[in-house]
């Protein structure tokens, strides 16, 4: 921003820096017409919230209520994607989330069977679910 003061000097400000200059300190450049910035067309590709079907849900470190909500949404999504099997990692901990997962799976009519993962795949800290 540049403005002329009453005494013939000029005040110029760029960002936070402000200075007062004499007229002879300026170099006059050819005045250019102010051009409207040209609009550029930008194509945007948005990704969906889900990056494709996941076959594994990790509930470790979650609160019980949060874990059960995520489990419900995960099972719904797995069924919509016609998945045959999914893994649910609940950890060992106090066993509260593991028990909640077990109760949920017993009530779900789309679950054919479920059980703990093999020892090399998480053991009692993970459950494998097979759908009908």
N, CA, C and O atoms as CSV, one atom per row, in Angstrom:
chain,resi,resn,atom,element,x,y,z
A,1,UNK,N,N,0.851,-1.162,0.000
A,1,UNK,CA,C,0.000,0.000,0.000
A,1,UNK,C,C,0.905,1.236,0.000
A,1,UNK,O,O,1.867,1.317,0.764
A,2,UNK,N,N,0.585,2.175,-0.851
A,2,UNK,CA,C,1.365,3.414,-0.954
A,2,UNK,C,C,0.391,4.581,-0.889
A,2,UNK,O,O,-0.642,4.572,-1.559
A,3,UNK,N,N,0.724,5.598,-0.072
A,3,UNK,CA,C,-0.109,6.809,-0.048
A,3,UNK,C,C,0.784,8.037,0.102
A,3,UNK,O,O,1.858,7.978,0.701
A,4,UNK,N,N,0.311,9.153,-0.459
A,4,UNK,CA,C,1.080,10.388,-0.418
A,4,UNK,C,C,0.707,11.168,0.835
A,4,UNK,O,O,-0.466,11.308,1.181
A,5,UNK,N,N,1.758,11.678,1.514
A,5,UNK,CA,C,1.547,12.479,2.712
A,5,UNK,C,C,1.411,13.949,2.329
A,5,UNK,O,O,1.695,14.313,1.188
A,6,UNK,N,N,0.982,14.799,3.260
A,6,UNK,CA,C,0.765,16.229,2.990
A,6,UNK,C,C,2.049,16.962,2.633
A,6,UNK,O,O,2.005,17.927,1.870
A,7,UNK,N,N,3.186,16.537,3.157
A,7,UNK,CA,C,4.446,17.244,2.913
A,7,UNK,C,C,5.153,16.781,1.641
A,7,UNK,O,O,6.314,17.132,1.431
A,8,UNK,N,N,4.485,16.002,0.787
A,8,UNK,CA,C,5.070,15.576,-0.475
A,8,UNK,C,C,5.806,14.253,-0.402
A,8,UNK,O,O,6.194,13.705,-1.433
A,9,UNK,N,N,6.001,13.743,0.772
A,9,UNK,CA,C,6.648,12.441,0.894
A,9,UNK,C,C,5.598,11.345,0.707
A,9,UNK,O,O,4.394,11.601,0.684
A,10,UNK,N,N,6.095,10.123,0.575
A,10,UNK,CA,C,5.217,8.976,0.363
A,10,UNK,C,C,5.411,7.959,1.480
A,10,UNK,O,O,6.518,7.751,1.977
A,11,UNK,N,N,4.325,7.345,1.850
A,11,UNK,CA,C,4.385,6.297,2.868
A,11,UNK,C,C,4.063,4.967,2.175
A,11,UNK,O,O,3.017,4.818,1.544
A,12,UNK,N,N,4.971,4.023,2.307
A,12,UNK,CA,C,4.778,2.708,1.689
A,12,UNK,C,C,4.748,1.650,2.783
A,12,UNK,O,O,5.537,1.686,3.728
A,13,UNK,N,N,3.826,0.714,2.637
A,13,UNK,CA,C,3.730,-0.362,3.619
A,13,UNK,C,C,3.628,-1.689,2.875
A,13,UNK,O,O,2.788,-1.873,1.993
A,14,UNK,N,N,4.508,-2.599,3.260
A,14,UNK,CA,C,4.489,-3.957,2.728
A,14,UNK,C,C,4.443,-4.888,3.925
A,14,UNK,O,O,5.417,-5.002,4.669
A,15,UNK,N,N,3.328,-5.543,4.107
A,15,UNK,CA,C,3.166,-6.398,5.278
A,15,UNK,C,C,3.200,-5.560,6.534
A,15,UNK,O,O,2.428,-4.609,6.659
A,16,UNK,N,N,4.076,-5.888,7.467
A,16,UNK,CA,C,4.202,-5.144,8.714
A,16,UNK,C,C,5.223,-4.019,8.623
A,16,UNK,O,O,5.343,-3.205,9.540
A,17,UNK,N,N,5.954,-3.975,7.522
A,17,UNK,CA,C,7.009,-2.968,7.372
A,17,UNK,C,C,6.431,-1.720,6.721
A,17,UNK,O,O,5.842,-1.779,5.641
A,18,UNK,N,N,6.609,-0.588,7.399
A,18,UNK,CA,C,6.122,0.695,6.890
A,18,UNK,C,C,7.307,1.650,6.815
A,18,UNK,O,O,8.096,1.739,7.756
A,19,UNK,N,N,7.437,2.372,5.683
A,19,UNK,CA,C,8.537,3.339,5.557
A,19,UNK,C,C,8.049,4.594,4.846
A,19,UNK,O,O,7.098,4.563,4.064
A,20,UNK,N,N,8.731,5.704,5.144
A,20,UNK,CA,C,8.427,6.982,4.511
A,20,UNK,C,C,9.557,7.303,3.546
A,20,UNK,O,O,10.729,7.244,3.918
A,21,UNK,N,N,9.209,7.644,2.296
A,21,UNK,CA,C,10.203,7.871,1.245
A,21,UNK,C,C,9.969,9.213,0.571
A,21,UNK,O,O,8.848,9.718,0.522
A,22,UNK,N,N,11.061,9.784,0.048
A,22,UNK,CA,C,10.970,11.006,-0.752
A,22,UNK,C,C,10.555,10.599,-2.167
A,22,UNK,O,O,10.739,9.453,-2.577
A,23,UNK,N,N,9.990,11.562,-2.908
A,23,UNK,CA,C,9.506,11.258,-4.250
A,23,UNK,C,C,10.629,10.797,-5.174
A,23,UNK,O,O,10.414,9.939,-6.030
A,24,UNK,N,N,11.836,11.363,-5.007
A,24,UNK,CA,C,12.944,10.986,-5.884
A,24,UNK,C,C,13.461,9.567,-5.604
A,24,UNK,O,O,14.235,9.024,-6.393
A,25,UNK,N,N,13.042,8.977,-4.503
A,25,UNK,CA,C,13.461,7.612,-4.193
A,25,UNK,C,C,12.630,6.561,-4.935
A,25,UNK,O,O,12.944,5.371,-4.899
A,26,UNK,N,N,11.585,7.009,-5.595
A,26,UNK,CA,C,10.725,6.092,-6.341
A,26,UNK,C,C,11.185,5.974,-7.775
A,26,UNK,O,O,11.660,6.953,-8.350
A,27,UNK,N,N,11.058,4.815,-8.360
A,27,UNK,CA,C,11.245,4.597,-9.788
A,27,UNK,C,C,9.869,4.317,-10.367
A,27,UNK,O,O,9.204,3.359,-9.971
A,28,UNK,N,N,9.448,5.145,-11.295
A,28,UNK,CA,C,8.125,4.980,-11.875
A,28,UNK,C,C,8.175,3.896,-12.939
A,28,UNK,O,O,8.968,3.959,-13.878
A,29,UNK,N,N,7.342,2.933,-12.778
A,29,UNK,CA,C,7.233,1.859,-13.757
A,29,UNK,C,C,6.024,2.127,-14.632
A,29,UNK,O,O,5.104,2.843,-14.240
A,30,UNK,N,N,6.036,1.554,-15.801
A,30,UNK,CA,C,4.915,1.728,-16.715
A,30,UNK,C,C,3.664,1.173,-16.041
A,30,UNK,O,O,3.645,0.045,-15.548
A,31,UNK,N,N,2.644,1.981,-16.037
A,31,UNK,CA,C,1.396,1.553,-15.421
A,31,UNK,C,C,0.785,0.432,-16.247
A,31,UNK,O,O,0.631,0.548,-17.463
A,32,UNK,N,N,0.450,-0.627,-15.583
A,32,UNK,CA,C,-0.165,-1.758,-16.264
A,32,UNK,C,C,-1.626,-1.827,-15.881
A,32,UNK,O,O,-2.011,-1.514,-14.754
A,33,UNK,N,N,-2.425,-2.242,-16.835
A,33,UNK,CA,C,-3.837,-2.428,-16.529
A,33,UNK,C,C,-3.953,-3.609,-15.571
A,33,UNK,O,O,-3.281,-4.632,-15.696
A,34,UNK,N,N,-4.822,-3.408,-14.634
A,34,UNK,CA,C,-5.032,-4.480,-13.681
A,34,UNK,C,C,-5.832,-5.565,-14.379
A,34,UNK,O,O,-6.957,-5.339,-14.825
A,35,UNK,N,N,-5.253,-6.713,-14.463
A,35,UNK,CA,C,-5.928,-7.807,-15.148
A,35,UNK,C,C,-6.687,-8.650,-14.141
A,35,UNK,O,O,-6.249,-8.892,-13.016
A,36,UNK,N,N,-7.837,-9.078,-14.601
A,36,UNK,CA,C,-8.596,-10.006,-13.781
A,36,UNK,C,C,-7.851,-11.341,-13.808
A,36,UNK,O,O,-7.448,-11.805,-14.874
A,37,UNK,N,N,-7.674,-11.941,-12.673
A,37,UNK,CA,C,-7.000,-13.237,-12.687
A,37,UNK,C,C,-7.814,-14.236,-13.508
A,37,UNK,O,O,-9.030,-14.346,-13.356
A,38,UNK,N,N,-7.125,-14.946,-14.366
A,38,UNK,CA,C,-7.809,-15.925,-15.201
A,38,UNK,C,C,-8.210,-17.101,-14.329
A,38,UNK,O,O,-7.451,-17.580,-13.486
A,39,UNK,N,N,-9.418,-17.538,-14.566
A,39,UNK,CA,C,-9.895,-18.687,-13.805
A,39,UNK,C,C,-9.312,-19.950,-14.406
A,39,UNK,O,O,-9.339,-20.159,-15.619
A,40,UNK,N,N,-8.804,-20.752,-13.560
A,40,UNK,CA,C,-8.268,-22.027,-14.005
A,40,UNK,C,C,-9.263,-23.111,-13.631
A,40,UNK,O,O,-9.850,-23.098,-12.549
A,41,UNK,N,N,-9.435,-24.036,-14.538
A,41,UNK,CA,C,-10.320,-25.147,-14.243
A,41,UNK,C,C,-9.498,-26.236,-13.582
A,41,UNK,O,O,-8.471,-26.673,-14.102
A,42,UNK,N,N,-9.968,-26.657,-12.441
A,42,UNK,CA,C,-9.270,-27.694,-11.702
A,42,UNK,C,C,-10.241,-28.850,-11.506
A,42,UNK,O,O,-11.337,-28.672,-10.975
A,43,UNK,N,N,-9.834,-30.009,-11.929
A,43,UNK,CA,C,-10.652,-31.199,-11.725
A,43,UNK,C,C,-10.230,-31.845,-10.418
A,43,UNK,O,O,-9.046,-32.087,-10.182
A,44,UNK,N,N,-11.198,-32.116,-9.585
A,44,UNK,CA,C,-10.922,-32.694,-8.276
A,44,UNK,C,C,-11.591,-34.056,-8.197
A,44,UNK,O,O,-12.763,-34.212,-8.540
A,45,UNK,N,N,-10.838,-35.021,-7.748
A,45,UNK,CA,C,-11.388,-36.350,-7.534
A,45,UNK,C,C,-11.384,-36.585,-6.032
A,45,UNK,O,O,-10.331,-36.599,-5.395
A,46,UNK,N,N,-12.573,-36.769,-5.479
A,46,UNK,CA,C,-12.668,-37.007,-4.046
A,46,UNK,C,C,-12.773,-38.500,-3.797
A,46,UNK,O,O,-13.450,-39.233,-4.518
A,47,UNK,N,N,-12.089,-38.917,-2.766
A,47,UNK,CA,C,-12.163,-40.321,-2.389
A,47,UNK,C,C,-13.302,-40.497,-1.406
A,47,UNK,O,O,-13.597,-39.603,-0.612
A,48,UNK,N,N,-13.924,-41.625,-1.464
A,48,UNK,CA,C,-14.995,-41.936,-0.528
A,48,UNK,C,C,-14.398,-42.135,0.859
A,48,UNK,O,O,-13.193,-42.337,1.010
A,49,UNK,N,N,-15.270,-42.075,1.878
A,49,UNK,CA,C,-14.799,-42.258,3.248
A,49,UNK,C,C,-14.139,-43.616,3.450
A,49,UNK,O,O,-13.175,-43.740,4.204
A,50,UNK,N,N,-14.660,-44.625,2.778
A,50,UNK,CA,C,-14.065,-45.940,2.928
A,50,UNK,C,C,-13.169,-46.204,1.738
A,50,UNK,O,O,-13.560,-45.978,0.593
A,51,UNK,N,N,-12.001,-46.669,2.000
A,51,UNK,CA,C,-11.043,-46.957,0.940
A,51,UNK,C,C,-11.189,-48.419,0.530
A,51,UNK,O,O,-10.211,-49.166,0.527
A,52,UNK,N,N,-12.389,-48.821,0.191
A,52,UNK,CA,C,-12.648,-50.202,-0.178
A,52,UNK,C,C,-12.932,-51.024,1.065
A,52,UNK,O,O,-12.712,-50.567,2.187
A,53,UNK,N,N,-13.413,-52.212,0.865
A,53,UNK,CA,C,-13.767,-53.037,2.017
A,53,UNK,C,C,-12.529,-53.494,2.778
A,53,UNK,O,O,-11.546,-53.939,2.186
A,54,UNK,N,N,-12.597,-53.377,4.077
A,54,UNK,CA,C,-11.506,-53.848,4.922
A,54,UNK,C,C,-11.948,-55.163,5.540
A,54,UNK,O,O,-13.116,-55.315,5.900
A,55,UNK,N,N,-11.055,-56.089,5.664
A,55,UNK,CA,C,-11.388,-57.383,6.245
A,55,UNK,C,C,-10.951,-57.459,7.704
A,55,UNK,O,O,-11.026,-58.523,8.317
A,56,UNK,N,N,-10.495,-56.339,8.263
A,56,UNK,CA,C,-9.988,-56.355,9.631
A,56,UNK,C,C,-10.427,-55.094,10.371
A,56,UNK,O,O,-10.344,-53.988,9.836
A,57,UNK,N,N,-10.889,-55.271,11.593
A,57,UNK,CA,C,-11.281,-54.157,12.456
A,57,UNK,C,C,-10.441,-54.224,13.718
A,57,UNK,O,O,-10.368,-55.267,14.367
A,58,UNK,N,N,-9.808,-53.116,14.067
A,58,UNK,CA,C,-8.960,-53.055,15.256
A,58,UNK,C,C,-9.658,-52.220,16.324
A,58,UNK,O,O,-9.828,-51.011,16.164
A,59,UNK,N,N,-10.058,-52.864,17.404
A,59,UNK,CA,C,-10.779,-52.189,18.488
A,59,UNK,C,C,-9.903,-51.948,19.714
A,59,UNK,O,O,-10.399,-51.489,20.744
A,60,UNK,N,N,-8.631,-52.246,19.620
A,60,UNK,CA,C,-7.747,-52.085,20.781
A,60,UNK,C,C,-7.691,-50.628,21.212
A,60,UNK,O,O,-7.569,-49.728,20.382
A,61,UNK,N,N,-7.781,-50.408,22.517
A,61,UNK,CA,C,-7.661,-49.066,23.076
A,61,UNK,C,C,-8.938,-48.248,23.027
A,61,UNK,O,O,-8.943,-47.094,23.453
A,62,UNK,N,N,-10.020,-48.818,22.517
A,62,UNK,CA,C,-11.286,-48.076,22.418
A,62,UNK,C,C,-12.112,-48.287,23.683
A,62,UNK,O,O,-11.939,-49.275,24.397
A,63,UNK,N,N,-13.010,-47.343,23.945
A,63,UNK,CA,C,-13.984,-47.521,25.020
A,63,UNK,C,C,-15.035,-48.518,24.546
A,63,UNK,O,O,-15.215,-48.703,23.342
A,64,UNK,N,N,-15.725,-49.157,25.473
A,64,UNK,CA,C,-16.692,-50.203,25.137
A,64,UNK,C,C,-17.759,-49.697,24.165
A,64,UNK,O,O,-18.006,-50.323,23.134
A,65,UNK,N,N,-18.389,-48.569,24.489
A,65,UNK,CA,C,-19.475,-48.050,23.649
A,65,UNK,C,C,-18.975,-47.724,22.246
A,65,UNK,O,O,-19.627,-48.049,21.253
A,66,UNK,N,N,-17.825,-47.084,22.176
A,66,UNK,CA,C,-17.236,-46.723,20.888
A,66,UNK,C,C,-16.903,-47.981,20.085
A,66,UNK,O,O,-17.135,-48.035,18.878
A,67,UNK,N,N,-16.361,-48.987,20.762
A,67,UNK,CA,C,-15.999,-50.239,20.096
A,67,UNK,C,C,-17.231,-50.942,19.543
A,67,UNK,O,O,-17.191,-51.474,18.434
A,68,UNK,N,N,-18.325,-50.951,20.300
A,68,UNK,CA,C,-19.540,-51.630,19.841
A,68,UNK,C,C,-20.169,-50.900,18.649
A,68,UNK,O,O,-20.702,-51.538,17.741
A,69,UNK,N,N,-20.109,-49.567,18.650
A,69,UNK,CA,C,-20.619,-48.804,17.501
A,69,UNK,C,C,-19.789,-49.097,16.257
A,69,UNK,O,O,-20.337,-49.300,15.174
A,70,UNK,N,N,-18.468,-49.120,16.414
A,70,UNK,CA,C,-17.591,-49.415,15.276
A,70,UNK,C,C,-17.798,-50.840,14.784
A,70,UNK,O,O,-17.785,-51.093,13.579
A,71,UNK,N,N,-17.990,-51.771,15.714
A,71,UNK,CA,C,-18.222,-53.166,15.344
A,71,UNK,C,C,-19.503,-53.293,14.529
A,71,UNK,O,O,-19.520,-53.969,13.500
A,72,UNK,N,N,-20.563,-52.654,14.974
A,72,UNK,CA,C,-21.845,-52.715,14.263
A,72,UNK,C,C,-21.712,-52.161,12.848
A,72,UNK,O,O,-22.179,-52.779,11.891
A,73,UNK,N,N,-21.081,-51.004,12.714
A,73,UNK,CA,C,-20.895,-50.393,11.393
A,73,UNK,C,C,-19.998,-51.267,10.519
A,73,UNK,O,O,-20.235,-51.391,9.317
A,74,UNK,N,N,-18.976,-51.870,11.110
A,74,UNK,CA,C,-18.039,-52.714,10.363
A,74,UNK,C,C,-18.737,-53.965,9.831
A,74,UNK,O,O,-18.566,-54.330,8.668
A,75,UNK,N,N,-19.519,-54.615,10.681
A,75,UNK,CA,C,-20.231,-55.829,10.261
A,75,UNK,C,C,-21.228,-55.486,9.160
A,75,UNK,O,O,-21.341,-56.224,8.181
A,76,UNK,N,N,-21.953,-54.376,9.305
A,76,UNK,CA,C,-22.886,-53.944,8.255
A,76,UNK,C,C,-22.162,-53.745,6.934
A,76,UNK,O,O,-22.631,-54.200,5.890
A,77,UNK,N,N,-21.024,-53.069,6.974
A,77,UNK,CA,C,-20.259,-52.798,5.753
A,77,UNK,C,C,-19.729,-54.099,5.152
A,77,UNK,O,O,-19.732,-54.262,3.932
A,78,UNK,N,N,-19.281,-55.011,5.988
A,78,UNK,CA,C,-18.777,-56.300,5.499
A,78,UNK,C,C,-19.889,-57.085,4.812
A,78,UNK,O,O,-19.659,-57.712,3.777
A,79,UNK,N,N,-21.094,-57.054,5.381
A,79,UNK,CA,C,-22.227,-57.750,4.767
A,79,UNK,C,C,-22.617,-57.099,3.448
A,79,UNK,O,O,-22.932,-57.796,2.483
A,80,UNK,N,N,-22.599,-55.770,3.395
A,80,UNK,CA,C,-22.912,-55.070,2.146
A,80,UNK,C,C,-21.897,-55.394,1.058
A,80,UNK,O,O,-22.239,-55.407,-0.125
A,81,UNK,N,N,-20.658,-55.654,1.444
A,81,UNK,CA,C,-19.601,-55.974,0.486
A,81,UNK,C,C,-19.489,-57.473,0.224
A,81,UNK,O,O,-18.544,-57.927,-0.421
A,82,UNK,N,N,-20.458,-58.240,0.726
A,82,UNK,CA,C,-20.497,-59.695,0.515
A,82,UNK,C,C,-19.194,-60.385,0.907
A,82,UNK,O,O,-18.722,-61.283,0.209
A,83,UNK,N,N,-18.628,-59.964,2.012
A,83,UNK,CA,C,-17.393,-60.593,2.479
A,83,UNK,C,C,-17.738,-61.925,3.138
A,83,UNK,O,O,-18.761,-62.045,3.812
A,84,UNK,N,N,-16.896,-62.906,2.943
A,84,UNK,CA,C,-17.124,-64.227,3.522
A,84,UNK,C,C,-16.588,-64.308,4.947
A,84,UNK,O,O,-17.124,-65.043,5.777
A,85,UNK,N,N,-15.530,-63.550,5.226
A,85,UNK,CA,C,-14.862,-63.644,6.526
A,85,UNK,C,C,-14.217,-62.313,6.877
A,85,UNK,O,O,-13.725,-61.609,5.995
A,86,UNK,N,N,-14.215,-61.963,8.158
A,86,UNK,CA,C,-13.525,-60.768,8.646
A,86,UNK,C,C,-12.800,-61.108,9.942
A,86,UNK,O,O,-13.128,-62.082,10.620
A,87,UNK,N,N,-11.813,-60.288,10.269
A,87,UNK,CA,C,-11.074,-60.432,11.523
A,87,UNK,C,C,-11.383,-59.233,12.406
A,87,UNK,O,O,-11.427,-58.097,11.934
A,88,UNK,N,N,-11.593,-59.492,13.677
A,88,UNK,CA,C,-11.829,-58.421,14.646
A,88,UNK,C,C,-10.742,-58.529,15.709
A,88,UNK,O,O,-10.644,-59.531,16.418
A,89,UNK,N,N,-9.933,-57.485,15.808
A,89,UNK,CA,C,-8.861,-57.462,16.807
A,89,UNK,C,C,-9.377,-56.672,18.006
A,89,UNK,O,O,-9.651,-55.476,17.901
A,90,UNK,N,N,-9.506,-57.343,19.131
A,90,UNK,CA,C,-10.020,-56.681,20.331
A,90,UNK,C,C,-8.985,-56.634,21.433
A,90,UNK,O,O,-9.186,-55.950,22.437
A,91,UNK,N,N,-7.893,-57.338,21.272
A,91,UNK,CA,C,-6.859,-57.361,22.298
A,91,UNK,C,C,-7.254,-58.268,23.453
A,91,UNK,O,O,-8.372,-58.782,23.500
A,92,UNK,N,N,-6.345,-58.453,24.364
A,92,UNK,CA,C,-6.621,-59.337,25.497
A,92,UNK,C,C,-7.131,-58.501,26.666
A,92,UNK,O,O,-8.254,-58.718,27.122
A,93,UNK,N,N,-6.358,-57.572,27.154
A,93,UNK,CA,C,-6.771,-56.626,28.200
A,93,UNK,C,C,-7.632,-57.234,29.281
A,93,UNK,O,O,-7.362,-58.335,29.762
A,94,UNK,N,N,-8.683,-56.503,29.666
A,94,UNK,CA,C,-9.585,-56.978,30.719
A,94,UNK,C,C,-10.649,-57.915,30.170
A,94,UNK,O,O,-11.341,-58.583,30.939
A,95,UNK,N,N,-10.787,-57.972,28.871
A,95,UNK,CA,C,-11.751,-58.878,28.253
A,95,UNK,C,C,-13.129,-58.288,28.041
A,95,UNK,O,O,-14.018,-58.974,27.536
A,96,UNK,N,N,-13.329,-57.039,28.412
A,96,UNK,CA,C,-14.651,-56.416,28.283
A,96,UNK,C,C,-15.055,-56.301,26.818
A,96,UNK,O,O,-16.179,-56.648,26.455
A,97,UNK,N,N,-14.158,-55.823,25.985
A,97,UNK,CA,C,-14.487,-55.666,24.565
A,97,UNK,C,C,-14.631,-57.039,23.911
A,97,UNK,O,O,-15.506,-57.228,23.066
A,98,UNK,N,N,-13.792,-57.991,24.287
A,98,UNK,CA,C,-13.895,-59.352,23.736
A,98,UNK,C,C,-15.269,-59.938,24.045
A,98,UNK,O,O,-15.894,-60.543,23.174
A,99,UNK,N,N,-15.744,-59.765,25.276
A,99,UNK,CA,C,-17.069,-60.267,25.655
A,99,UNK,C,C,-18.167,-59.555,24.877
A,99,UNK,O,O,-19.137,-60.181,24.449
A,100,UNK,N,N,-18.016,-58.244,24.695
A,100,UNK,CA,C,-19.002,-57.492,23.916
A,100,UNK,C,C,-19.057,-57.963,22.476
A,100,UNK,O,O,-20.137,-58.078,21.897
A,101,UNK,N,N,-17.892,-58.238,21.893
A,101,UNK,CA,C,-17.826,-58.743,20.515
A,101,UNK,C,C,-18.518,-60.099,20.439
A,101,UNK,O,O,-19.296,-60.352,19.519
A,102,UNK,N,N,-18.235,-60.970,21.404
A,102,UNK,CA,C,-18.837,-62.306,21.422
A,102,UNK,C,C,-20.358,-62.217,21.520
A,102,UNK,O,O,-21.061,-62.901,20.777
A,103,UNK,N,N,-20.873,-61.389,22.421
A,103,UNK,CA,C,-22.328,-61.227,22.568
A,103,UNK,C,C,-22.949,-60.699,21.281
A,103,UNK,O,O,-23.997,-61.174,20.845
A,104,UNK,N,N,-22.293,-59.717,20.682
A,104,UNK,CA,C,-22.814,-59.135,19.444
A,104,UNK,C,C,-22.884,-60.190,18.344
A,104,UNK,O,O,-23.886,-60.285,17.636
A,105,UNK,N,N,-21.825,-60.978,18.199
A,105,UNK,CA,C,-21.774,-61.980,17.130
A,105,UNK,C,C,-22.785,-63.099,17.358
A,105,UNK,O,O,-23.342,-63.627,16.396
A,106,UNK,N,N,-23.030,-63.467,18.613
A,106,UNK,CA,C,-24.046,-64.490,18.911
A,106,UNK,C,C,-25.431,-64.026,18.487
A,106,UNK,O,O,-26.229,-64.831,18.007
A,107,UNK,N,N,-25.731,-62.737,18.657
A,107,UNK,CA,C,-27.055,-62.191,18.323
A,107,UNK,C,C,-27.236,-61.961,16.831
A,107,UNK,O,O,-28.370,-61.913,16.353
A,108,UNK,N,N,-26.141,-61.818,16.081
A,108,UNK,CA,C,-26.236,-61.451,14.669
A,108,UNK,C,C,-26.612,-62.670,13.829
A,108,UNK,O,O,-25.892,-63.669,13.822
A,109,UNK,N,N,-27.745,-62.587,13.117
A,109,UNK,CA,C,-28.254,-63.730,12.354
A,109,UNK,C,C,-27.456,-64.008,11.078
A,109,UNK,O,O,-27.639,-65.057,10.461
A,110,UNK,N,N,-26.586,-63.101,10.677
A,110,UNK,CA,C,-25.789,-63.284,9.463
A,110,UNK,C,C,-24.464,-63.995,9.732
A,110,UNK,O,O,-23.740,-64.335,8.796
A,111,UNK,N,N,-24.150,-64.217,10.996
A,111,UNK,CA,C,-22.882,-64.853,11.361
A,111,UNK,C,C,-23.065,-66.372,11.380
A,111,UNK,O,O,-23.906,-66.902,12.106
A,112,UNK,N,N,-22.267,-67.051,10.573
A,112,UNK,CA,C,-22.309,-68.517,10.531
A,112,UNK,C,C,-21.545,-69.092,11.714
A,112,UNK,O,O,-22.044,-69.958,12.432
A,113,UNK,N,N,-20.314,-68.593,11.908
A,113,UNK,CA,C,-19.500,-69.050,13.030
A,113,UNK,C,C,-18.434,-68.007,13.347
A,113,UNK,O,O,-18.141,-67.122,12.543
A,114,UNK,N,N,-17.867,-68.135,14.536
A,114,UNK,CA,C,-16.765,-67.259,14.928
A,114,UNK,C,C,-15.941,-67.965,15.988
A,114,UNK,O,O,-16.423,-68.857,16.686
A,115,UNK,N,N,-14.692,-67.548,16.093
A,115,UNK,CA,C,-13.805,-68.135,17.091
A,115,UNK,C,C,-12.513,-67.348,17.157
A,115,UNK,O,O,-12.248,-66.475,16.331
A,116,UNK,N,N,-11.713,-67.679,18.164
A,116,UNK,CA,C,-10.438,-66.983,18.313
A,116,UNK,C,C,-9.525,-67.319,17.147
A,116,UNK,O,O,-9.602,-68.398,16.560
A,117,UNK,N,N,-8.675,-66.384,16.835
A,117,UNK,CA,C,-7.708,-66.565,15.751
A,117,UNK,C,C,-6.648,-67.573,16.187
A,117,UNK,O,O,-6.464,-67.801,17.383
A,118,UNK,N,N,-5.948,-68.180,15.221
A,118,UNK,CA,C,-4.828,-69.052,15.596
A,118,UNK,C,C,-3.785,-68.259,16.388
A,118,UNK,O,O,-3.728,-67.033,16.301
A,119,UNK,N,N,-2.981,-68.957,17.143
A,119,UNK,CA,C,-2.008,-68.300,18.015
A,119,UNK,C,C,-1.070,-67.376,17.247
A,119,UNK,O,O,-0.680,-66.328,17.761
A,120,UNK,N,N,-0.703,-67.752,16.023
A,120,UNK,CA,C,0.219,-66.911,15.248
A,120,UNK,C,C,-0.485,-65.727,14.582
A,120,UNK,O,O,0.169,-64.909,13.936
A,121,UNK,N,N,-1.815,-65.626,14.732
A,121,UNK,CA,C,-2.571,-64.521,14.132
A,121,UNK,C,C,-3.312,-63.707,15.183
A,121,UNK,O,O,-4.275,-63.011,14.859
A,122,UNK,N,N,-2.878,-63.783,16.434
A,122,UNK,CA,C,-3.494,-62.964,17.472
A,122,UNK,C,C,-4.076,-63.753,18.620
A,122,UNK,O,O,-4.325,-63.190,19.686
A,123,UNK,N,N,-4.301,-65.041,18.435
A,123,UNK,CA,C,-4.820,-65.886,19.506
A,123,UNK,C,C,-6.122,-65.357,20.079
A,123,UNK,O,O,-7.035,-64.998,19.337
A,124,UNK,N,N,-6.205,-65.310,21.411
A,124,UNK,CA,C,-7.438,-64.866,22.064
A,124,UNK,C,C,-7.613,-63.350,22.017
A,124,UNK,O,O,-8.577,-62.818,22.568
A,125,UNK,N,N,-6.692,-62.657,21.366
A,125,UNK,CA,C,-6.816,-61.206,21.207
A,125,UNK,C,C,-7.491,-60.819,19.906
A,125,UNK,O,O,-7.659,-59.634,19.617
A,126,UNK,N,N,-7.885,-61.828,19.107
A,126,UNK,CA,C,-8.550,-61.561,17.832
A,126,UNK,C,C,-9.615,-62.623,17.591
A,126,UNK,O,O,-9.465,-63.771,18.009
A,127,UNK,N,N,-10.681,-62.234,16.919
A,127,UNK,CA,C,-11.769,-63.147,16.594
A,127,UNK,C,C,-11.955,-63.178,15.090
A,127,UNK,O,O,-11.964,-62.139,14.430
A,128,UNK,N,N,-12.102,-64.385,14.552
A,128,UNK,CA,C,-12.373,-64.553,13.124
A,128,UNK,C,C,-13.859,-64.841,12.973
A,128,UNK,O,O,-14.401,-65.722,13.638
A,129,UNK,N,N,-14.510,-64.091,12.093
A,129,UNK,CA,C,-15.951,-64.220,11.875
A,129,UNK,C,C,-16.188,-64.737,10.465
A,129,UNK,O,O,-15.623,-64.216,9.503
A,130,UNK,N,N,-17.029,-65.770,10.343
A,130,UNK,CA,C,-17.416,-66.301,9.035
A,130,UNK,C,C,-18.909,-66.059,8.873
A,130,UNK,O,O,-19.706,-66.412,9.743
A,131,UNK,N,N,-19.278,-65.454,7.749
A,131,UNK,CA,C,-20.678,-65.122,7.485
A,131,UNK,C,C,-21.374,-66.247,6.727
A,131,UNK,O,O,-20.726,-67.072,6.082
A,132,UNK,N,N,-22.702,-66.269,6.814
A,132,UNK,CA,C,-23.519,-67.267,6.099
A,132,UNK,C,C,-23.486,-67.016,4.615
A,132,UNK,O,O,-24.112,-67.750,3.850
